[in-house]
Amino acid sequence: MYKLVGTISGDVELHEFDFTVTDAVRSNEYIKVWNDELEGWVLGRVVSIVDAAKKIATAEIIGYKDGRGFLMQPKSTLSRDGKVFKADQAFITDILGLKSGGIYLGMLDGRNIPVYLKKEELIQKHCSILAKTGSGKSYTAGVLIEELLDKNVPLLIIDPHGEYLSLKYENRNKEERKQMDKFGIAPKGYASKVVVYTPSNFSINPAADKLFRIDGINLSVNELYDLFPLSDAQLGVVYQCINEIKAKKEFYTIEDIIKGVSESKSSAKWRIVHFLERIRETGILSDSPTRIEDLVKAGKTAIIDMKGAEPKLQQMIVYRVCKEVFEGRKMGKIPPFMLVIEEAHNFCPERGFGKAVSSNILRTIASEGRKFGLGLLVISQRPARVDKNVISQCNTQIILRVTNPNDIKALSRGLEFMSAEMEEEIKRIPQGVALLSSPSIEMPVLVDVRVRQSEHGGRAVEMGGTAKSESKRGEGAGNGRRKEGRKSRIVRLLGE
């Protein structure tokens, strides 16, 4: 028997209706009502409790499935005095298109109904995770990454703050472990599948496994132009210098270019020398560069942990890596994979919010990557500051709590499914709950994101030095193992 929760009364419109509550219901509860004209059930959702004292609630009509399996809206209003029942799991699953298997994100909010995303859609059609600071965006990203690791999908993670190296270790948080049975999971670490690279060194990043380096041999004029803007006069100096070096040497380094530019008679040379020396001092250039074939491997995840690197250097690294893996994927040198960009507003900012050398290549990957099996996961705490062309290419959207008016406006402009009601809803989304829109699900739904199997590394430091987790669930990751390495520093690149 279905559980009766109310009777239709008051305002009854084509897409929503009021009903008198006769049993406990809450906002976002799924309900079902019989439609005489269709001779079938129609799914609805409680939008709000209008009058708690009089027990009046408002529900929106989601619809029914026609004979072709399409979600349809009734063409006539529901009958007054019609009975309102709590929707059963099978009916909700069928109408919303919640399929079993795939990428397990969590449970439908308020119900024990698992929500899965299709692996192919997530990778081939891109995904974005957007939320205000501390709402659990990195935590949710970690859940997706765990699922992709379990499916042996190669991943390359751009990690500005070292939040994802904790994927190596199983979740030891006591409160989260208590919730694992609810989600049908167990603690798990991914040390055998994760390799952490640092563009710095092991003194600055002792948890890293390997150094990340860019090819510094035979840098071309175009590559140097990518690193910093050159005026026509500066471009001429560099071009002449490199041509002269090529006439004498088969292989040359940045040291040779610095020496050659220093010997130029042009007054434009000193600014070029200044920038070249700064690049050299970072130590990022090497005659043994990191190969994309090592970064992108079947069943493995590479994390470029850029903790300790200045913003301009981070942008340069993202540009070079993304350019190389995009070309490598087109040529078939590396397997299909997913590129994860944390703090995306720093690497592909919206026009008017700064410039980044990495913007153009990320726009290209967003628009063309799916053709070559290169998926994109974009994560940001400032939706308004992320390039709208990149966000609009993401077919799967995961939105946690957002309160900044500019960010909400940006979401409304960039996402087709956003409505005035949803704008209000995302301001009030509870911690750990996400609004999910995906091609495989009939309409946006609220999902209680599952707990992490591995440790969460996104910690905020309180005054006094105590680490406090930014996640919805508990405390952050451990420090990981330590390595010894030579001391060095990452200097400010391309900035005063």
C-alpha positions in Angstrom: 0.0 0.0 0.0 1.1 3.5 -0.7 1.5 5.9 2.2 -1.1 8.8 2.1 0.4 12.1 3.0 -2.2 14.7 1.9 -5.1 15.9 -0.2 -5.0 18.4 -3.1 -6.6 21.7 -2.1 -6.2 25.4 -2.6 -4.4 26.5 -5.8 -4.1 23.9 -8.5 -2.2 24.9 -11.6 -0.8 23.0 -14.6 2.7 22.7 -13.2 2.2 22.9 -9.4 -0.5 22.5 -6.8 -1.1 23.0 -3.1 -2.2 20.2 -0.8 -3.3 19.8 2.8 -0.8 17.6 4.7 -2.2 14.7 6.6 1.1 13.0 7.4 4.6 14.2 7.9 6.3 15.4 4.7 9.3 17.6 4.2 10.6 20.0 1.6 12.1 18.1 -1.4 10.0 15.0 -0.7 8.9 13.0 -3.8 5.2 12.4 -4.0 2.8 10.8 -6.5 -0.8 11.7 -7.6 -3.2 9.8 -9.8 -4.2 11.5 -13.0 -7.7 10.4 -14.2 -7.1 11.7 -17.8 -3.9 9.7 -18.1 -5.2 6.8 -16.0 -1.8 6.7 -14.4 0.5 8.2 -11.7 2.3 11.5 -12.0 5.5 12.2 -10.0 5.8 15.5 -8.0 8.1 17.0 -5.5 7.3 19.1 -2.4 8.8 22.5 -3.1 7.9 24.2 0.2 5.7 24.0 3.3 3.6 27.1 2.7 1.8 27.2 6.1 3.1 25.0 8.8 0.2 25.8 11.2 -2.5 25.0 8.6 -0.4 22.2 7.2 -0.4 23.5 3.6 2.4 22.4 1.2 3.2 23.3 -2.4 4.4 20.6 -4.8 5.8 20.9 -8.4 4.7 18.4 -11.0 7.7 16.5 -12.5 5.7 14.4 -14.9 5.1 10.9 -16.2 6.7 8.5 -18.8 4.8 8.1 -22.0 4.8 4.9 -24.2 8.1 5.9 -25.8 9.8 6.4 -22.4 9.9 10.2 -22.6 9.2 12.4 -19.6 6.0 14.3 -20.2 4.0 16.9 -18.4 0.2 16.5 -18.0 -1.9 18.7 -20.2 -4.6 19.2 -17.7 -4.7 20.2 -14.0 -5.0 17.6 -11.3 -8.4 17.1 -9.6 -9.1 18.9 -6.4 -9.5 16.5 -3.4 -7.1 14.1 -5.2 -5.0 12.0 -2.8 -1.3 12.7 -2.5 0.9 9.7 -1.7 4.6 9.3 -0.9 6.3 8.1 -4.1 7.8 4.6 -3.9 11.4 4.0 -4.8 10.7 2.1 -8.1 8.5 4.9 -9.4 11.0 7.7 -8.5 13.8 5.7 -10.1 11.8 5.1 -13.3 10.5 8.7 -13.8 13.9 10.4 -13.0 15.9 7.9 -15.1 18.1 6.8 -12.2 20.0 3.8 -13.6 22.1 1.3 -11.7 25.8 1.1 -12.2 28.4 3.6 -13.3 29.9 6.4 -11.2 28.3 6.3 -7.8 27.8 9.8 -6.5 25.6 9.2 -3.5 21.9 8.9 -2.5 18.9 10.9 -3.6 18.4 13.4 -0.9 16.0 12.1 1.7 15.7 8.6 0.1 17.9 5.5 0.0 18.0 5.6 -3.7 21.6 5.5 -5.2 22.4 8.0 -7.8 24.8 7.0 -10.6 26.4 8.9 -13.5 27.2 7.2 -16.8 31.0 6.9 -17.0 31.0 7.7 -20.7 28.9 10.8 -20.3 31.0 12.1 -17.4 34.2 11.7 -19.4 33.1 12.5 -23.0 30.8 15.4 -22.2 32.8 17.1 -19.4 31.8 17.9 -15.8 32.0 20.9 -13.5 31.8 21.1 -9.7 30.9 24.6 -8.5 30.5 25.8 -4.9 31.4 28.5 -2.4 34.5 27.9 -0.3 34.0 25.2 2.4 30.9 23.7 0.8 32.6 20.5 -0.2 33.6 20.9 -3.8 37.0 19.3 -3.4 35.4 16.6 -1.3 32.8 15.8 -4.0 35.6 15.9 -6.6 37.4 13.3 -4.5 34.4 11.0 -4.6 34.2 11.2 -8.5 38.0 10.6 -8.7 37.7 7.5 -6.4 35.0 6.2 -8.7 37.0 6.8 -11.8 40.1 5.2 -10.2 37.9 2.1 -9.5 36.9 2.0 -13.1 40.6 2.3 -14.2 40.1 5.6 -16.0 43.4 7.4 -16.4 43.4 10.8 -14.6 45.7 13.8 -14.7 45.0 16.2 -11.8 46.1 19.8 -11.7 46.3 20.4 -7.9 47.3 23.9 -6.8 47.2 23.3 -3.1 48.2 19.6 -2.6 44.6 18.5 -1.7 44.5 15.3 -3.7 47.6 13.4 -2.6 45.6 12.1 0.3 43.9 9.8 -2.2 46.7 7.4 -1.4 45.5 6.8 2.1 42.3 5.1 3.4 39.8 7.2 5.3 40.5 7.0 9.0 37.8 9.6 10.1 35.7 7.9 12.7 32.5 9.8 12.0 32.7 9.1 8.3 33.5 5.5 8.8 30.2 5.2 10.7 28.3 6.4 7.6 30.0 4.0 5.1 27.5 1.1 5.7 24.7 3.5 4.7 26.4 4.1 1.3 27.6 0.5 0.9 31.3 1.4 0.8 34.5 0.6 2.8 37.7 2.5 3.6 40.2 2.3 0.7 43.5 3.9 -0.3 44.8 4.3 -3.9 48.5 4.4 -3.3 49.2 1.8 -6.0 47.4 3.9 -8.6 48.5 7.4 -7.7 51.8 9.2 -8.5 52.4 12.7 -7.2 54.6 15.1 -9.2 56.1 18.4 -7.9 57.4 21.2 -10.0 59.3 22.3 -6.9 61.4 19.8 -5.0 61.1 17.2 -2.2 62.1 19.8 0.5 59.1 21.9 -0.4 56.9 19.0 -1.2 58.1 15.9 0.8 54.9 13.9 -0.1 55.7 14.0 -3.8 56.9 10.9 -5.6 58.6 12.5 -8.6 59.8 15.8 -9.9 57.9 17.5 -12.7 60.0 19.2 -15.3 59.5 20.8 -18.7 61.8 20.3 -21.7 64.4 23.0 -21.6 66.4 21.9 -24.6 66.2 23.8 -27.9 63.4 26.2 -26.7 61.9 27.9 -29.8 60.9 31.6 -30.2 57.2 30.4 -30.0 57.8 28.5 -26.8 59.4 31.5 -25.2 56.6 33.7 -26.4 54.2 31.4 -24.7 56.1 31.9 -21.4 55.8 35.7 -21.4 54.6 38.4 -23.9 57.3 39.8 -26.1 57.1 43.2 -27.8 58.1 43.4 -31.5 61.6 44.6 -30.5 62.1 41.9 -27.9 60.8 39.3 -30.3 63.4 40.4 -32.9 66.2 40.1 -30.3 65.2 36.5 -29.3 64.7 35.4 -32.9 68.1 36.7 -33.9 69.8 35.2 -30.8 68.3 31.7 -31.3 69.1 31.6 -35.0 72.8 32.5 -34.2 72.9 29.7 -31.6 71.4 27.2 -34.0 74.1 27.9 -36.5 76.7 26.9 -33.9 75.0 24.2 -31.8 72.8 21.2 -32.4 71.5 21.4 -28.8 71.2 24.5 -26.6 69.8 25.5 -23.2 68.3 28.5 -21.6 71.8 29.4 -20.4 72.9 29.8 -24.0 69.9 32.0 -24.8 70.6 34.2 -21.8 74.2 34.6 -22.8 73.3 35.3 -26.4 70.6 37.9 -25.5 73.1 39.6 -23.0 75.5 40.1 -25.9 72.9 41.8 -28.1 73.3 45.5 -28.7 69.5 46.1 -28.4 68.3 48.2 -25.4 65.3 45.7 -25.2 67.6 42.9 -24.0 67.7 43.5 -20.3 64.0 42.8 -19.7 64.3 39.6 -21.7 67.3 38.6 -19.6 65.4 39.3 -16.4 62.6 37.0 -17.4 64.8 34.3 -18.7 66.8 34.3 -15.5 63.6 34.0 -13.4 62.5 31.0 -15.5 65.9 29.4 -15.1 65.9 29.9 -11.3 62.6 28.0 -10.9 64.4 24.9 -12.0 61.3 23.9 -14.0 63.4 23.5 -17.2 65.3 20.3 -17.6 67.1 18.1 -20.2 65.1 15.2 -18.6 61.5 16.4 -18.9 58.5 14.6 -17.6 56.9 12.7 -20.5 53.2 12.8 -21.1 53.3 9.0 -21.6 54.3 8.8 -17.9 51.6 11.3 -16.8 48.8 9.5 -18.6 48.7 5.7 -18.2 45.9 3.2 -18.2 44.5 2.7 -14.7 46.8 5.3 -13.1 46.4 8.8 -11.8 49.0 11.5 -12.0 48.8 14.5 -9.6 50.8 17.6 -10.4 51.0 19.1 -6.9 51.9 22.8 -7.4 52.2 23.7 -3.8 55.0 26.2 -3.5 54.8 27.4 -7.1 53.8 31.0 -7.8 50.6 31.6 -9.8 52.3 32.6 -13.0 54.5 29.5 -12.9 51.4 27.4 -12.2 49.6 28.9 -15.3 52.7 28.2 -17.4 52.8 24.6 -16.3 49.0 24.1 -17.0 49.5 25.6 -20.4 52.4 23.4 -21.4 50.9 20.2 -19.9 47.5 20.7 -21.4 48.9 21.6 -24.8 51.1 18.5 -24.8 48.4 16.0 -23.6 45.9 17.4 -26.1 48.3 16.9 -29.0 49.3 13.6 -27.6 45.7 12.4 -27.4 45.0 13.5 -30.9 48.1 11.6 -32.1 47.1 8.5 -30.1 50.3 8.6 -28.0 48.3 8.4 -24.7 45.0 6.6 -23.8 41.7 8.4 -23.4 41.7 10.1 -20.0 40.1 12.8 -17.8 41.8 16.1 -17.0 40.9 17.5 -13.6 41.4 21.3 -13.1 41.1 22.4 -9.5 40.8 26.2 -8.9 39.8 26.6 -12.5 39.2 30.3 -12.2 42.9 30.8 -11.9 43.7 28.9 -15.2 40.8 29.9 -17.4 39.4 33.1 -16.0 36.4 34.8 -17.4 37.2 38.0 -19.4 37.5 40.9 -17.1 38.8 38.8 -14.2 42.4 38.6 -15.4 44.4 36.8 -18.0 46.2 33.4 -18.0 48.4 31.9 -20.6 46.5 28.6 -20.0 43.1 30.0 -21.0 43.1 29.3 -24.7 44.2 25.7 -24.5 41.6 25.0 -21.8 38.9 26.5 -24.0 40.1 24.3 -26.9 40.0 21.2 -24.7 36.5 22.1 -23.5 35.2 22.5 -27.1 37.2 19.8 -28.9 38.6 17.4 -26.3 35.6 15.1 -26.4 36.2 14.3 -30.0 39.6 12.8 -29.0 38.6 11.0 -25.8 39.9 13.8 -23.5 37.4 14.6 -20.7 37.5 17.6 -18.5 36.5 18.0 -14.8 36.4 21.7 -13.9 36.3 22.7 -10.2 35.9 26.2 -8.8 34.7 28.2 -5.8 34.0 31.2 -8.0 31.7 30.3 -10.9 31.5 34.0 -12.1 35.2 34.0 -12.6 35.5 30.9 -14.7 35.4 31.3 -18.5 31.8 30.9 -19.5 32.7 29.1 -22.7 34.4 26.4 -20.6 31.5 26.0 -18.1 28.9 25.9 -20.9 30.7 22.9 -22.5 30.2 20.9 -19.3 27.1 18.8 -19.7 27.2 17.4 -16.2 26.9 20.1 -13.5 27.4 19.4 -9.8 26.5 22.5 -7.7 26.9 22.7 -4.0 26.0 25.7 -1.9 26.6 29.1 -3.6 25.7 32.4 -1.9 27.6 35.1 -3.8 25.1 37.1 -5.9 27.6 37.4 -8.8 28.2 33.7 -8.8 24.5 32.9 -8.8 23.9 35.3 -11.7 26.7 33.6 -13.6 25.1 30.2 -13.1 21.8 31.5 -14.2 23.2 32.9 -17.4 25.4 29.9 -18.2 23.2 26.9 -17.3 20.0 26.2 -19.1 18.3 24.3 -16.2 18.7 27.1 -13.7 15.4 28.8 -12.6 14.5 31.4 -10.0 13.5 28.6 -7.6 16.8 26.8 -8.1 18.7 30.1 -7.5 17.0 30.2 -4.1 17.6 26.5 -3.5 21.4 26.5 -4.0 21.7 29.3 -1.4 20.2 26.9 1.2 21.7 23.5 0.1 22.8 21.7 3.3 26.5 20.8 3.7 27.3 17.6 1.8 24.3 17.9 -0.6 24.7 18.8 -4.2 22.4 19.8 -7.0 23.1 17.5 -9.9 22.2 18.0 -13.6 23.3 15.3 -16.0 22.2 14.2 -19.5 21.4 10.7 -18.2 19.0 12.0 -15.5 15.6 13.5 -16.5 15.8 16.6 -14.3 18.1 18.2 -11.8 18.1 16.4 -8.4 19.5 16.9 -5.0 22.1 14.2 -4.0 23.5 13.4 -0.6 27.1 12.9 -1.7 28.6 9.7 -0.3 31.5 9.7 2.1 35.0 9.4 0.9 36.7 6.0 0.9 40.1 7.7 1.0 41.3 10.6 3.1 40.2 14.1 2.3 43.1 16.6 2.0 41.1 19.8 1.9 41.9 21.3 5.3 41.6 24.9 6.5 43.9 26.1 9.2 42.3 27.9 12.2 44.0 30.6 14.2 46.5 28.9 16.5 47.5 26.4 13.8 44.8 23.8 14.3 43.8 22.0 11.1 40.1 21.9 10.4 38.5 20.1 7.5 36.7 22.1 4.9 34.8 18.9 3.9 31.2 18.1 4.9 32.2 15.0 6.8 35.3 15.2 9.0 38.9 16.0 9.3 41.5 16.1 6.6 44.3 13.8 5.5 47.5 12.8 7.1 50.8 14.2 6.1 51.9 11.2 4.1 55.5 10.0 3.9 58.5 12.2 3.8 61.4 12.5 1.5 64.7 14.1 1.6 65.8 16.4 -1.1 68.0 19.4 -1.8 66.7 22.8 -0.7 65.8 25.4 -3.2 63.2 28.0 -3.7 60.5 28.9 -6.3 61.0 32.5 -7.1 58.2 34.8 -8.4 57.9 34.2 -12.1 57.1 37.0 -14.6 56.1 39.4 -11.8 57.6 41.9 -9.6 
